[in-house]
Amino acid sequence: MNFTGTPMDNRLHIGSILVLMGIVLAAAGLIIIYINRIPYIGRLPGDINIHGKDWSFHFPIVTCILLSIILTVILNLLFRR
């Protein structure tokens, strides 16, 4: 970030960053609310599920890898210059 401009330019830049952060937080909130309606998230083949007598452990490794690949492609398309 370059804050060498006038104070009004700085406020405009900071304000636009805050608005973008609000949009990202709202989108993340909606995803968290509706994640159970997305089929197969967390239940893909390769996700680790271990059940004991009084405990269980779940680690969605394949889901994490798949989401990472999808987000990498989307962000590379959005921020390509």
SULZISUL-V782845 format. One record per helix or strand of 2 or more residues. SS is the DSSP state (H for helix, E for strand). FROM is the first residue (numbers start at 0). TO is the last residue. Records with the same first field share a line. If there is no record, write none. Layout:
SS = FROM-TO, FROM-TO
//
This chain:
H = 6-36, 60-77
E = 47-50, 55-58
//
